[in-house]
Amino acid sequence: MPESRPRAWRRARRAPRHVSLAAGVAVLALTAVGCSSTGSGTSSGSSTRFVQGTGDISRAAQGHRPQVPDISGGTVDGKTLNLADYRGKVVVLNVWGSWCAPCRAEAPGLEKVYQSTKSKGVEFIGINTRDLAKDNALAFERNFGITYPSLFDPQGKLLLKFPNGTLTLQSIPSTIVVDRKGGIAVRAAAGLTEEKLQAMLAPVIAEKS
């Protein structure tokens, strides 16, 4: 009996260490999954009126699409870009960072879809975020042969202008498809394959302006 209390006390003192270790492992597991820190493909507010589709893709019907903001600024390669100049085109907006593994995985497919759809009036624009140095972003574009422009948004200020539930700093990579009238028609809060992006684009390209 005299020794039971010290053993119980020692077990109680050790328990928090086990709990802390388990919590640390859980956090590491979550951060290793990808760059997104929010759930993907879910609507965050009735104002967006997106309907969950297959996988991580959701859509908004014509007449119920939030308008894309008029964003502009400097690009990764030192030029200037204004999204308003693309009105009348179908536009793919992709948020990426050179530090993001899913962004690297999807980059070749995005470029392939850009090349295969630009003759149909489709434009691609990247939004590079959380890369504090342009050199990293430029190296990313060079390594993956990206030929479409990307706005340089290291602090995520441009992303804050987008309607709730479309593009956020908490979900990278993300992609939206903007219709010819500036409405956000489709969104994907996850990395995309070439096939998924084609499936996102096809219905919007087919719409009559």
DRENZA-684165 format. One record per residue (C-alpha): x, z negated, y negated; residue in three letters. Coordinates in steps of 0.2 Angstrom, whole numbers, plus 5000, padded with zeros to 4 digits. Example, Ala and Ser with C-alpha at 12.3 -4.5 7.8 and 13.67 -1.06 7.14 Angstrom:
<nodes>
506249615022ALA/506849645005SER/
</nodes>
This chain:
<nodes>
500050005000MET/501349964987PRO/502150144988GLU/500450234987SER/500250214969ARG/501950294965PRO/501650434976ARG/499950464968ALA/500650454951TRP/502050574955ARG/500750704962ARG/499750684946ALA/501250704935ARG/501750864945ARG/499950944944ALA/500051004926PRO/501651094930ARG/500851194944HIS/499351234933VAL/500551294919SER/501551404931LEU/499951484938ALA/499251514920ALA/500951594916GLY/500851704931VAL/499051754927ALA/499551804909VAL/501051914915LEU/499851994927ALA/498652044914LEU/500052114902THR/500752214916ALA/499152304919VAL/499352424904GLY/499352424885CYS/497552384882SER/496952204879SER/495152234879THR/493952304892GLY/493752494892SER/492252604890GLY/491052474884THR/489952484869SER/490352354855SER/488852364844GLY/487152454844SER/487752554829SER/488852664839THR/487552714852ARG/488752764865PHE/488152774883VAL/489352734897GLN/489852884907GLY/490952894922THR/492552794923GLY/493152744905ASP/492252884896ILE/490652854885SER/489652974875ARG/488452974860ALA/487053104859ALA/486953224844GLN/486053144829GLY/486652974835HIS/488552984832ARG/489552884820PRO/490552984807GLN/492352984808VAL/493252914792PRO/494153024780ASP/495952964785ILE/497553044778SER/499353004777GLY/501153044782GLY/501553114799THR/502853064811VAL/503853214806ASP/503753184787GLY/502353294782LYS/500553254776THR/498953264785LEU/497153254780ASN/495753244793LEU/494453314781ALA/495353474782ASP/494853494800TYR/492953484797ARG/492153624806GLY/493353604821LYS/493253504837VAL/494553374835VAL/495353264848VAL/496153104841LEU/497353014852ASN/498052844848VAL/499752814856TRP/501452724854GLY/503152764862SER/503252584869TRP/501652614879CYS/501752664897ALA/500052734899PRO/500352844883CYS/501852914891ARG/500952954907ALA/499553044898GLU/500553134886ALA/500953294896PRO/499153324900GLY/498653304882LEU/499853444877GLU/499253554891LYS/497453534886VAL/497953564868TYR/498753724872GLN/497253784883SER/495953744870THR/496653784853LYS/496053964854SER/494253884856LYS/494353804839GLY/495053634845VAL/496353534836GLU/497353384842PHE/497953244830ILE/498853094836GLY/498952924828ILE/500552834831ASN/500452644830THR/501552494832ARG/503152604831ASP/504052524817LEU/505352664817ALA/504952844816LYS/506452884827ASP/505552814842ASN/503952914839ALA/504953074836LEU/505953044852ALA/504253024861PHE/503653194855GLU/505253274859ARG/505353214876ASN/503553264881PHE/503553424871GLY/502153374860ILE/501753504847THR/500253444838TYR/500453324823PRO/500353134823SER/499953024808LEU/501152874807PHE/500252714806ASP/501452574811PRO/500352434805GLN/498652504811GLY/497852524794LYS/497152684798LEU/496352624814LEU/495452484804LEU/494452624795LYS/493552684811PHE/491852624815PRO/491652474826ASN/491852514845GLY/492852674843THR/494652654839LEU/495452484838THR/497252414839LEU/496752314854GLN/496552464865SER/498052584867ILE/497952724872PRO/496252774866SER/495552944863THR/493953014854ILE/493253184852VAL/492553224835VAL/491253364834ASP/491153504821ARG/490153394809LYS/491253254810GLY/490353144822GLY/491253044835ILE/490453114851ALA/491553044865VAL/492752904867ARG/493952844881ALA/494752674879ALA/496052704892ALA/497452834897GLY/496753004902LEU/497153134915THR/497053314910GLU/495453334920GLU/494653194912LYS/495053254895LEU/494353434899GLN/492753344905ALA/492653254888MET/492953414878LEU/491853544887ALA/490153484881PRO/490653464863VAL/491453634863ILE/489853704870ALA/488753634856GLU/488153744843LYS/488753694825SER/
</nodes>
